[in-house]
Amino acid sequence: MWGEIDEPVNCRQTDPRGPRPDPRRPRPDPRRPQTDPQPGPRGTEPASSCSATANTEEDEPQDNQANLSGVCAMVEVVAVSGSQVKSQQVGEAELTLTQRTDELLGQYRTKPLVFLERYQAHLKPQHLSAFCHLISDPRAQYYCREVRRRAAGRSNRTRVRNQRYAALRELQREGQYFSEDQMRSREPLLYEQYIGQYLTEEQLLHRSLEAMQGGAGEERGPGGAEGGLAHLLLNSYQERLIQSRMQEEQDMEENALEEEEGEEEAGGLGAEGYEPTPQEKALLRDEFITLMYQRFLDGHDKDFNYSEVDGNPDYDNLDIVNRDAEEKYFDDDEEEEEEEEEEEEMTVVMMS
C-alpha cells in the first residue's frame, strides 16, 4: 500500500559459490608454498651463481642439470687459472674467487664465442660440450680444434717422457752409458766444472792407470800387444777429443757471458784457490749426475738416438722396469741379510 515502508534488504545473502573469506584475515598467496623457508643469517653474502643454481637443479630436467654442471666446472677451471677476467683500476682490490666465477659465468652467458676465444688456453676437451650450440661457427670450430690439439700434445709429451725414463732406467742397470768416464766424454766442460777441477793428483793418476790397464787387458785378445797398443792410442785420441771439446765449449761460454756475470762467478763455483769439503764434493757429484739424467730426459743428449725410444711401445710398460729394479733392490737386501746371519753364526761358533 502506498506510503508503507518496505523491510530492509538482508545484506548477508548466501553466495551460491560458497562462503566468502573474511576480508579482515590476510589471504594466502597461492603462488607461494604452504611452508615458508626459514630466513638465513643476516649479513651473509649470496653464493656464486654456480653454487646457487645447485639448489634448483632438482626442478630441472636431467639434460639441463648435466649442461649446467659442465658449464660450472669449466668456469671454475678458468677462475682458478689466474687469467685476467675483468679490467680493473690501479689500486683496486683483487676479485675474490666467487666474484671471478660470477664474472666469467656472465661472460659465457652473454658472449660464449668471446669466452671461448679468450679463455681457450685453459680449457680441456671435456669442456667443449658447453659450446655445442656454436658448432656451426667456423671460429668456434677452430678454437675447439686448438683445445683438442693441445691436449693431445700434452698427452704425447707425457708418454715420450715416460718412455725416456724407462730407457734411462735400463741404461742405469747396464751401468756403462752413465758411468763417469762416459758422461765426461759427452759433457767434458760440465764434468770439469762439477768434478774434474777438484780431483787430486792421486785421483788423476788413478784414472790414467785405469785407462792404461784397460788397454793392457786387450793384449790377451786377438792381436796381442798390437791390440793393447791400439787401445792405448784410441784412449789417447779420445782424451784429446775430450780436451778439445771442453776447450771449445769453455770458449763459447766465456764469450756468451757478460763481464759482470763473470765477476760474480769468480767468487763461487770454480773460484781459484777454493777447495770444497768432501761433503761438498759428494753433493757436486750428485748434482752433476742429476743434470746428466735431466739432459737425457729433455732430449739434449746429442750422442743418443732418441728415435729408438720415442714412440717405441716397448718402453711403455714402466711397471716392468720398476718391478725389475725393485726385485734387484730386494735381492741385494736379502744377500746382505744372509751375509750378516753368516757372520753372526761364525761369531757364535768362535765364542763357544
Secondary structure, DSSP 8 states (H G I E B T S, - for coil): -TT-------S----TT-----TTS----TTS-SS------TT-----HHHHGGGGGGGS-HHHHHHHHHHHHHHHHHHTTT---S---TT-----HHHHHHHHHHHHHH-HHHHHHHHGGG--GGGGGGGGGGTTSHHHHHHHHHHHHHHHHHHHHHHHHHHHHHHHHHHHHH-STTSHHHHHHHSHHHHHHHTGGG--HHHHHHHHHHHHHHHHHGGGSTTTHHHHHHHHHHHHHHHHHHHHHHHHHHHHHHHHS-HHHHHHHHTSTT-TT----HHHHHHHHHHHHHHHHHHHHTT--TTS-GGGTTT-GGG--HHHHHHHHHHHHHHHHHHHHHHHHHHHHHHHHHH-
